[in-house]
Amino acid sequence: METKPVVSRPMFTNAALRQLIIPLLLEQLLAMTVGLAAVVMITKVGEAAVSGVSLVDSLNVLVISVLSALCTGGAVVCAQYIGRREPENARTSARQLVYIALIFSIAVGAVLLCAPRFFIRIIFGAVEESVAESARTYLVFSALSFPFLALYNACAALFRAMGNSRISLYVSLVMNIVNVSLNALFLYGLHYGVLGVSISTAVARAVAALLMLLLIREQGNVIYLRNLFPVRFERTMVQSILSIGVPNGLENGMFNFGKLLVQTLVAWLGTSAIAANAIIGSIFNITVVPGMGMSLAILTVVGQCIGAGDYEQAVRYAKKLMVITYLLMIAVNLPLLLFSKPVLEWFSLSQDATTIAAKVLPSLAISCCIIWPLSFAFPNVLRAAGDARYTMIVSASTMWIVRFGLSYLLIKQFHVGLEGVWYCMMIDWFVRSVFFFFRYRNGKWKTKTVLRT
């Protein structure tokens, strides 16, 4: 049954929301801008390098998305314990999150390192040899860096659960400065090509992980981590984290595996299509920065409200944060709609790749303004309440039936080009949005329980 509100005063003032949201937006913008800069830098090496890195990044996104989902589970649990005014339980659950994230990242990295060529061939098929070699190099270093990425993501999620998003912003700034600086050195100074990009990524993630581990030890935090060893698992808290993390991980895993299979369809279209897809994806990552930042804010704010048993405030803050999300998405995507062609001139692409990208970007900008917030930011209201199984079922189903199914038909049967893949993605967003909106309206998300006593 729905819990009656027990907290009458506002849990988050406008000033508190600003302190949470602005660093989150800046962090997302920083990460995506540096990612875009890396793509621009590597285009100087050639389309084979861009294509190889792009293919592996599709696999990386799959792994990282599952890792982020596990961290989301930990963040929701910690946020609800903070809302309950139970800091000791929040700290205990935080340790469990670190253990879970490390175990997952080490296991996946080890599997990929055993046979990188095999995974590239089995997933992406018979791509050109130069593309395959670039992909293998990038995959090896990506796999080595997964444990560092796990530590960074877990600690960043814990700081956000506390409402302190500035720390992850500062560490992200250092990580990306290291990444860009090493990219410049290895690409332009030493001419290492894809190897240089790979080393830069791994070193930057290691630096970020070390900084996060040092900062999370500070006892002035509501959640601080000390005495991680010997490892001690708390069954109840692990179950609470996994009750959100596993469905969310399966959702992200199946969703991104579907995207990975769509990428194999793109690879079938040729090197120009792969390169165009990489550029569109990089620009798209910039356009959704506001939504990604607001999604994280929704988890923290709604999670703490629900932990306090105050569903009235959870609803009020959810509406307020969604309005902000829409305004920010429009502000970012409107310029892309108007100036998509000049943007593409930043990249050293062939004429074929540029023409393909120019067809997709205007429709993508419109969809980001109208559909994306309901499709991706809004379901975090449900996840913060523990309704992760529903979001998993909807996201996985629409990915496979709508996005992958339609993409397969358009490319294999009707021989539509790359633009068909992106149009199918936008249709997928719309279908997801409808399901999430009606789930929120019927109120079933208010009956879910995350914390176990």
C-alpha positions as CSV (number, residue, x, y, z in Angstrom):
1,M,0.0,0.0,0.0
2,E,1.0,3.6,-0.6
3,T,2.9,5.1,2.4
4,K,1.5,8.3,3.8
5,P,4.0,11.2,3.8
6,V,6.0,11.5,7.0
7,V,8.1,14.5,5.9
8,S,6.2,17.8,5.6
9,R,9.1,20.1,4.9
10,P,10.6,20.2,1.3
11,M,13.3,17.6,1.1
12,F,15.2,19.6,-1.6
13,T,15.2,23.4,-1.8
14,N,15.8,25.1,-5.2
15,A,19.3,25.8,-4.1
16,A,19.9,22.1,-3.3
17,L,18.5,21.1,-6.6
18,R,20.8,23.5,-8.4
19,Q,23.8,22.2,-6.5
20,L,22.8,18.7,-7.6
21,I,21.8,19.3,-11.2
22,I,24.4,21.8,-12.5
23,P,27.5,19.6,-11.7
24,L,25.6,16.6,-13.2
25,L,25.0,18.5,-16.4
26,L,28.5,19.8,-16.6
27,E,29.9,16.3,-16.0
28,Q,27.8,14.8,-18.8
29,L,28.7,17.6,-21.1
30,L,32.4,17.2,-20.3
31,A,32.3,13.5,-20.9
32,M,30.5,13.7,-24.2
33,T,32.4,16.7,-25.5
34,V,35.7,14.9,-24.8
35,G,34.3,11.8,-26.5
36,L,33.4,13.9,-29.5
37,A,36.8,15.5,-29.5
38,A,38.4,12.1,-29.5
39,V,36.4,11.1,-32.5
40,V,37.4,14.3,-34.3
41,M,41.1,13.6,-33.4
42,I,41.0,10.0,-34.6
43,T,39.4,10.9,-37.9
44,K,42.8,12.2,-38.9
45,V,44.1,8.6,-38.7
46,G,41.5,7.4,-41.3
47,E,38.0,5.9,-41.6
48,A,39.3,2.4,-40.8
49,A,40.5,3.6,-37.4
50,V,37.2,5.5,-36.7
51,S,35.2,2.4,-37.8
52,G,37.3,0.0,-35.6
53,V,36.9,2.2,-32.5
54,S,33.2,2.7,-33.2
55,L,32.5,-1.0,-33.4
56,V,34.3,-1.7,-30.1
57,D,32.6,1.2,-28.5
58,S,29.3,-0.5,-29.3
59,L,30.5,-3.5,-27.2
60,N,31.9,-1.2,-24.6
61,V,28.6,0.6,-24.2
62,L,27.0,-2.8,-23.6
63,V,29.4,-3.7,-20.8
64,I,29.4,-0.2,-19.3
65,S,25.6,0.0,-19.4
66,V,25.3,-3.2,-17.3
67,L,27.9,-1.8,-14.9
68,S,26.0,1.5,-14.7
69,A,22.8,-0.4,-14.0
70,L,24.4,-2.2,-11.1
71,C,25.6,1.1,-9.8
72,T,22.1,2.5,-10.2
73,G,20.8,-0.2,-8.0
74,G,23.3,0.7,-5.3
75,A,22.5,4.4,-5.7
76,V,18.8,3.8,-5.2
77,V,19.3,1.7,-2.1
78,C,21.8,4.2,-0.6
79,A,19.5,7.1,-1.5
80,Q,16.5,5.4,0.2
81,Y,18.6,4.7,3.3
82,I,19.7,8.3,3.4
83,G,16.0,9.3,3.2
84,R,15.2,7.0,6.1
85,R,18.0,8.7,8.1
86,E,20.0,5.4,8.4
87,P,23.6,6.4,7.4
88,E,25.2,3.2,8.8
89,N,23.0,1.0,6.5
90,A,23.8,3.4,3.6
91,R,27.5,2.9,4.2
92,T,27.2,-0.9,4.4
93,S,25.2,-1.1,1.2
94,A,27.8,1.2,-0.4
95,R,30.5,-1.4,0.3
96,Q,28.3,-4.1,-1.2
97,L,28.0,-2.0,-4.4
98,V,31.8,-1.7,-4.8
99,Y,32.2,-5.5,-4.4
100,I,29.5,-6.3,-6.9
101,A,30.8,-3.8,-9.5
102,L,34.4,-5.1,-9.2
103,I,33.4,-8.7,-9.5
104,F,31.4,-8.0,-12.6
105,S,34.0,-5.9,-14.3
106,I,36.8,-8.3,-13.7
107,A,34.8,-11.2,-15.0
108,V,33.8,-9.5,-18.2
109,G,37.2,-8.1,-18.8
110,A,38.9,-11.5,-18.4
111,V,36.5,-13.2,-20.8
112,L,37.1,-10.5,-23.5
113,L,40.9,-10.7,-23.0
114,C,41.0,-14.4,-23.6
115,A,40.1,-14.1,-27.3
116,P,39.7,-10.5,-28.6
117,R,39.9,-11.5,-32.3
118,F,37.3,-14.1,-31.8
119,F,34.8,-11.7,-30.2
120,I,35.3,-9.2,-33.0
121,R,34.8,-11.7,-35.7
122,I,31.8,-13.4,-34.0
123,I,30.0,-10.1,-33.2
124,F,30.9,-7.9,-36.2
125,G,31.5,-10.5,-38.9
126,A,33.9,-10.1,-41.8
127,V,34.8,-6.5,-41.6
128,E,37.8,-5.2,-43.5
129,E,41.2,-6.4,-42.0
130,S,42.3,-2.8,-41.2
131,V,39.1,-2.2,-39.3
132,A,39.4,-5.5,-37.4
133,E,42.9,-4.8,-36.3
134,S,42.0,-1.4,-35.0
135,A,39.1,-2.9,-33.2
136,R,41.2,-5.7,-31.6
137,T,43.7,-3.2,-30.2
138,Y,41.0,-1.0,-28.7
139,L,39.2,-3.9,-27.2
140,V,42.2,-5.2,-25.3
141,F,42.9,-2.0,-23.5
142,S,39.2,-1.4,-22.9
143,A,38.9,-4.7,-21.2
144,L,41.9,-4.0,-19.0
145,S,40.4,-0.7,-17.9
146,F,37.0,-2.2,-16.9
147,P,37.9,-2.6,-13.1
148,F,39.0,1.0,-13.0
149,L,35.8,2.1,-14.6
150,A,33.8,0.0,-12.1
151,L,35.4,1.8,-9.2
152,Y,34.9,5.2,-10.7
153,N,31.2,4.5,-11.5
154,A,30.4,3.0,-8.2
155,C,32.0,5.8,-6.2
156,A,30.4,8.4,-8.5
157,A,27.0,6.8,-7.9
158,L,27.5,7.0,-4.2
159,F,28.4,10.7,-4.2
160,R,25.3,11.3,-6.3
161,A,23.1,9.4,-3.9
162,M,24.3,11.7,-1.2
163,G,23.3,14.7,-3.4
164,N,27.0,15.6,-3.9
165,S,27.5,15.6,-7.7
166,R,30.5,18.1,-7.6
167,I,33.0,15.4,-6.7
168,S,32.2,13.2,-9.7
169,L,32.4,16.4,-11.9
170,Y,35.9,17.3,-10.6
171,V,37.2,13.8,-11.0
172,S,35.6,13.6,-14.5
173,L,37.4,16.8,-15.4
174,V,40.8,15.4,-14.3
175,M,40.1,12.1,-16.2
176,N,39.2,13.8,-19.4
177,I,42.1,16.2,-19.2
178,V,44.4,13.2,-18.9
179,N,42.6,11.5,-21.8
180,V,42.7,14.4,-24.2
181,S,46.3,15.3,-23.4
182,L,47.5,11.7,-23.9
183,N,45.4,11.5,-27.1
184,A,47.2,14.6,-28.4
185,L,50.6,13.2,-27.5
186,F,50.0,9.7,-28.9
187,L,48.2,10.7,-32.1
188,Y,50.0,13.9,-33.1
189,G,53.3,13.6,-31.4
190,L,54.2,9.9,-31.4
191,H,51.7,8.8,-34.2
192,Y,50.5,5.7,-32.3
193,G,47.1,5.8,-34.0
194,V,44.5,3.5,-32.4
195,L,47.1,2.2,-29.9
196,G,47.5,5.7,-28.5
197,V,43.8,6.2,-28.1
198,S,43.6,2.9,-26.3
199,I,46.4,3.6,-23.9
200,S,45.0,7.1,-23.2
201,T,41.6,5.7,-22.3
202,A,43.0,3.1,-19.9
203,V,45.3,5.5,-18.1
204,A,42.6,8.1,-17.7
205,R,40.2,5.6,-16.1
206,A,42.9,4.4,-13.8
207,V,43.6,7.9,-12.6
208,A,39.9,8.5,-12.0
209,A,39.5,5.3,-10.0
210,L,42.4,6.2,-7.7
211,L,41.0,9.7,-7.1
212,M,37.6,8.4,-6.3
213,L,38.9,5.8,-3.8
214,L,40.8,8.5,-2.0
215,L,37.8,11.0,-1.9
216,I,35.2,8.4,-0.8
217,R,37.3,7.7,2.4
218,E,36.6,11.1,3.8
219,Q,34.5,10.6,7.0
220,G,32.8,14.0,6.5
221,N,30.6,12.3,3.9
222,V,27.3,10.7,4.9
223,I,28.6,7.6,3.0
224,Y,32.3,6.9,3.3
225,L,34.2,3.8,2.5
226,R,36.9,2.4,4.7
227,N,37.9,-1.2,5.6
228,L,36.9,-2.7,2.4
229,F,38.9,-5.7,3.2
230,P,38.3,-8.4,4.2
231,V,35.4,-8.7,1.9
232,R,32.1,-9.1,3.8
233,F,28.8,-9.6,2.0
234,E,25.6,-8.6,3.6
235,R,22.9,-10.8,2.1
236,T,19.9,-8.6,2.7
237,M,21.6,-5.5,1.2
238,V,23.0,-7.4,-1.7
239,Q,19.5,-8.6,-2.5
240,S,18.2,-5.0,-2.3
241,I,20.9,-3.7,-4.7
242,L,20.3,-6.6,-7.1
243,S,16.6,-6.2,-7.0
244,I,17.2,-2.9,-8.8
245,G,20.5,-3.6,-10.4
246,V,19.7,-7.0,-12.0
247,P,16.5,-6.0,-13.8
248,N,18.1,-2.7,-14.7
249,G,21.3,-4.5,-15.8
250,L,19.3,-7.0,-17.9
251,E,17.4,-4.1,-19.4
252,N,20.5,-2.2,-20.3
253,G,22.2,-5.4,-21.4
254,M,19.5,-6.6,-23.7
255,F,18.9,-3.1,-24.9
256,N,22.5,-2.5,-25.7
257,F,23.0,-6.0,-27.1
258,G,20.1,-5.1,-29.4
259,K,22.0,-1.9,-30.4
260,L,25.1,-4.0,-30.9
261,L,23.2,-6.3,-33.3
262,V,21.9,-3.2,-35.1
263,Q,25.6,-2.2,-35.4
264,T,26.3,-5.4,-37.2
265,L,23.6,-4.4,-39.7
266,V,25.3,-1.1,-40.1
267,A,28.6,-2.8,-40.6
268,W,27.0,-4.7,-43.5
269,L,26.4,-1.4,-45.2
270,G,30.1,-0.6,-45.6
271,T,32.8,1.6,-44.1
272,S,31.2,4.9,-45.1
273,A,28.0,3.9,-43.3
274,I,30.0,2.8,-40.2
275,A,31.9,6.1,-40.1
276,A,28.7,8.2,-40.6
277,N,27.0,6.2,-37.9
278,A,29.9,6.9,-35.5
279,I,29.7,10.6,-36.2
280,I,25.9,10.7,-35.8
281,G,26.3,8.8,-32.5
282,S,28.9,11.2,-31.2
283,I,26.8,14.2,-32.0
284,F,23.7,12.4,-30.5
285,N,25.7,11.9,-27.3
286,I,26.1,15.7,-27.0
287,T,22.4,16.3,-27.7
288,V,21.2,14.1,-24.8
289,V,23.6,15.5,-22.2
290,P,20.9,17.4,-20.4
291,G,18.6,14.4,-20.3
292,M,21.4,12.1,-19.0
293,G,22.3,14.6,-16.2
294,M,18.6,15.0,-15.3
295,S,18.1,11.2,-15.3
296,L,20.7,10.9,-12.5
297,A,19.2,13.8,-10.6
298,I,15.8,12.1,-10.7
299,L,17.2,8.9,-9.2
300,T,18.7,10.8,-6.3
301,V,15.7,13.1,-5.6
302,V,12.9,10.7,-6.0
303,G,14.9,7.9,-4.3
304,Q,15.4,10.0,-1.2
305,C,11.7,11.0,-1.1
306,I,10.5,7.4,-1.4
307,G,13.0,6.3,1.3
308,A,11.4,8.9,3.6
309,G,8.0,7.6,2.6
310,D,6.9,10.9,1.1
311,Y,5.3,9.9,-2.3
312,E,3.6,13.3,-2.5
313,Q,7.0,15.0,-2.7
314,A,8.3,12.3,-5.0
315,V,5.5,13.1,-7.5
316,R,6.0,16.8,-7.2
317,Y,9.7,16.7,-7.7
318,A,9.3,14.2,-10.6
319,K,7.1,16.7,-12.5
320,K,9.4,19.6,-11.7
321,L,12.5,17.8,-12.9
322,M,10.8,16.6,-16.1
323,V,9.9,20.1,-17.0
324,I,13.5,21.2,-16.5
325,T,14.6,18.2,-18.7
326,Y,12.3,19.3,-21.6
327,L,13.5,22.9,-21.5
328,L,17.2,21.8,-21.5
329,M,16.7,19.3,-24.3
330,I,15.0,21.9,-26.5
331,A,17.8,24.4,-25.7
332,V,20.5,22.0,-26.8
333,N,18.8,20.4,-29.8
334,L,17.3,23.4,-31.5
335,P,20.7,24.7,-32.7
336,L,21.5,21.2,-34.1
337,L,18.2,21.3,-36.0
338,L,19.1,24.7,-37.5
339,F,22.9,24.1,-38.1
340,S,23.3,20.4,-38.7
341,K,25.3,20.9,-42.0
342,P,27.9,23.2,-40.5
343,V,28.4,20.8,-37.6
344,L,29.3,18.0,-40.0
345,E,32.0,20.1,-41.5
346,W,34.0,19.7,-38.3
347,F,34.7,16.0,-39.3
348,S,37.0,14.7,-41.9
349,L,34.5,12.4,-43.6
350,S,34.0,11.2,-47.1
351,Q,31.2,12.9,-49.1
352,D,29.1,9.7,-48.9
353,A,29.3,9.6,-45.1
354,T,28.5,13.3,-44.8
355,T,25.5,13.0,-47.0
356,I,24.1,10.1,-44.9
357,A,24.6,12.0,-41.6
358,A,23.0,15.1,-43.0
359,K,19.8,13.2,-43.7
360,V,19.5,11.9,-40.2
361,L,20.4,14.8,-37.9
362,P,17.4,17.1,-38.3
363,S,14.9,14.3,-37.5
364,L,17.1,13.2,-34.6
365,A,17.1,16.7,-33.1
366,I,13.3,16.9,-33.2
367,S,12.9,13.5,-31.6
368,C,15.3,14.4,-28.8
369,C,13.2,17.5,-28.0
370,I,9.8,15.7,-27.9
371,I,10.2,12.0,-27.3
372,W,13.6,11.3,-25.6
373,P,12.8,12.7,-22.1
374,L,9.7,10.5,-21.6
375,S,11.6,7.5,-23.1
376,F,14.8,7.7,-21.0
377,A,14.7,10.3,-18.2
378,F,11.1,9.7,-17.0
379,P,11.5,5.9,-16.3
380,N,14.0,6.7,-13.6
381,V,11.1,7.8,-11.5
382,L,9.9,4.2,-11.7
383,R,13.4,2.8,-11.0
384,A,13.9,5.0,-8.0
385,A,10.7,3.5,-6.5
386,G,11.9,-0.1,-7.2
387,D,9.8,-0.7,-10.3
388,A,12.8,-1.9,-12.3
389,R,11.3,-5.1,-13.6
390,Y,8.6,-3.2,-15.5
391,T,11.1,-0.9,-17.2
392,M,13.2,-3.9,-18.1
393,I,10.4,-5.7,-19.8
394,V,9.3,-2.6,-21.8
395,S,12.8,-1.5,-22.8
396,A,14.0,-5.0,-23.9
397,S,10.7,-5.7,-25.8
398,T,10.7,-2.5,-27.8
399,M,14.3,-2.8,-28.6
400,W,14.0,-6.2,-30.1
401,I,10.6,-5.9,-31.7
402,V,10.7,-2.3,-32.9
403,R,14.3,-1.1,-33.2
404,F,16.1,-4.3,-34.3
405,G,13.1,-6.0,-36.0
406,L,12.3,-3.0,-38.2
407,S,15.9,-2.2,-38.8
408,Y,16.5,-5.7,-40.1
409,L,13.5,-5.5,-42.4
410,L,14.5,-2.1,-43.7
411,I,18.2,-3.0,-44.4
412,K,18.0,-6.7,-45.4
413,Q,14.6,-6.8,-47.1
414,F,14.0,-3.3,-48.4
415,H,17.6,-2.2,-48.8
416,V,17.1,1.1,-47.0
417,G,20.4,2.8,-45.9
418,L,21.7,3.9,-42.5
419,E,19.0,6.5,-42.1
420,G,16.4,3.7,-41.7
421,V,18.2,2.4,-38.6
422,W,17.9,5.8,-36.9
423,Y,14.3,6.3,-37.9
424,C,13.5,2.9,-36.3
425,M,15.3,4.0,-33.1
426,M,13.0,7.1,-32.9
427,I,9.9,4.9,-33.3
428,D,11.3,2.7,-30.5
429,W,11.5,5.8,-28.3
430,F,7.8,6.7,-28.9
431,V,6.6,3.2,-28.1
432,R,8.6,3.1,-24.8
433,S,7.3,6.5,-23.8
434,V,3.7,5.4,-24.1
435,F,4.2,2.4,-21.8
436,F,6.1,4.3,-19.2
437,F,3.6,7.2,-19.1
438,F,0.7,4.9,-18.4
439,R,2.6,2.9,-15.8
440,Y,3.2,6.2,-13.9
441,R,-0.4,7.2,-14.2
442,N,-1.8,4.0,-12.8
443,G,0.4,4.4,-9.6
444,K,1.6,0.8,-9.4
445,W,5.2,2.0,-8.9
446,K,4.1,3.3,-5.5
447,T,3.5,-0.2,-4.2
448,K,7.1,-1.4,-4.8
449,T,9.5,-2.2,-1.9
450,V,13.3,-2.0,-2.2
451,L,14.7,-1.9,1.3
452,R,14.4,-5.2,3.2
453,T,14.2,-5.2,7.0
